[in-house]
Amino acid sequence: MNESRSDVLARLPLREDLRGRTPYGAPQLEVPVRLNTNENSYDVPGEVVAAILDAVRQQARQLNRYPDREFTGLREDLANYLGHDLEADQIWAANGSNEVIQQLLQAFAGHGRTVLGFTPTYSMHSIITVGTGATWVDGKRGLGTENADDPNQFDLHVEQTVAQIEQHRPDVTFLCSPNNPTGTALDLEVVKAAYEATDGLLIVDEAYAEFARPGTPSALTLLPGRERLVVSRTMSKAFALAGARLGYSAAHPAVQDAIRLVRLPYHLSSLTQAAAQAALWHSDVLLDTVEAIKAERDRIVTSAQELGLKPAPSDANFVLIGGFADEKALWRSLLSRGVLIRDNGLPGFLRVTAGTPGETTTFLDALADSLLDAPVPA
Ligand SMILES: *Cc1c(COP(=O)(O)O)cnc(C)c1O
C-alpha cells in the first residue's frame, strides 16, 4: 500500500476518455444546516412513513421473487399524479432521474454521438454523457451582458438555442427547467423552437417543476404530437424522497420501448416500487411542504436583495445569488458558522437551498454576519 491509488489508477486499463475526470462530488459534511444539494429539509411525515413501512413489509415476504419488471402499478400511479391525460405506457421510472437520463443516453447517445446542454446547468448531464461514451457540447446561455454579476445572463433565448442546435446537430439536447443552478424556469417557446430545430431527442429535466411560480407551464403540455420529446421528473425534491431513489419520465410510448433495450432487467426493486407507490398515494401530504419551501425561497430572494446582492428569480427550491466579491471566502465563512451551501464554480455566485424557516433564518443571519467581514462592493 505504499503506492498511491492515483498511481495505480493511472496504470489500470481504464477507458482513455475517462482519464483525468473527476466524479460528481457535492460535499456531504456533518454540519447543523445543510443547504447544498437541494434536498427537501422536511422529514417524511409520520403517516407517510407508516404507509411506506406497511407497503415494504408486504413485499418483504416475496423478496425471493424478482420484482415486476414493468412496475405496472407504479407507472399507473405516476401517470395519475402527472395528469395531462398521460397513460401508463408513456411513463418510465428508474433509480433516480439520473438513471432515467443514463438510460436515455445509452439508447439515444453513446459512442460517436453528441449531446448538447446549455451551461451552467446540472453537472450530471455532462458527466452521464461522458460515462455513456458520447461527446458533450457545452452550449452557451445569455446574450452577453455588461455586468458579470447579473443573474439574467443565464437566461436561455430562442435564437441562441436554435443557432447552437443547428451548429452542433446534437443527437440529444438537454434543457433544464427550472434550471439548476440558476433557478429560473424556461419559456416554453424555447422548448418548442429547440424541438423544431433538432432531429434528435430533446430532454427537458423538470426535477424542480413542483416549486415553479404560479402560471409556469410544464413541458408535459407539449408532449402530444412530439415523439422525440422527453420530460424527466423526480421524487427526490418536492416529494422529500431523495433517499428512496425514484425518478421518472413521460414521453411517447415508443421512446420508453427504446429504453427497454438498454435497461437492466428488474432495475427497480420491489421495495423501491412499493415505497414509491405508498408515497404517491399520500402525495397531498408529502407536497404540503412545497408551499412552505417556496415562501422561504422568496424570503431568501428578498433578503439577499436587501443585503445588496443579486439573486436570480427562482422557480425552484434554491436561489442562485450573485454579487459576491469573493464567493469562496464567503462560502468558508458560512461553513464556519455551521451553514453549508453550494459553490457551483461560477465566479461571484453561490447557490443556497431553501430549507425550513429556522434554517433559512440561520443562513440569512450568517450571510449578513459574513458580509460584515467582506462587504458587497459598491
Ligand atoms: C436534483 C436533480 C435531479 C435529481 O436526480 P435524482 O437522481 O432523481 O435524485 C435531476 N435533475 C436535476 C436538474 C437536479 O437538480
The ligand as an ORCA input file, in Angstrom:
! r2SCAN-3c Opt
* xyz 0 1
  C     -31.564     17.072     -8.076
  C     -31.701     16.979     -9.547
  C     -32.106     15.791    -10.143
  C     -32.446     14.632     -9.257
  O     -31.791     13.498     -9.533
  P     -32.308     12.164     -8.849
  O     -31.412     11.148     -9.470
  O     -33.742     11.990     -9.264
  O     -32.164     12.284     -7.380
  C     -32.287     15.740    -11.505
  N     -32.085     16.839    -12.259
  C     -31.703     17.993    -11.719
  C     -31.545     19.201    -12.577
  C     -31.485     18.096    -10.355
  O     -31.068     19.246     -9.825
*
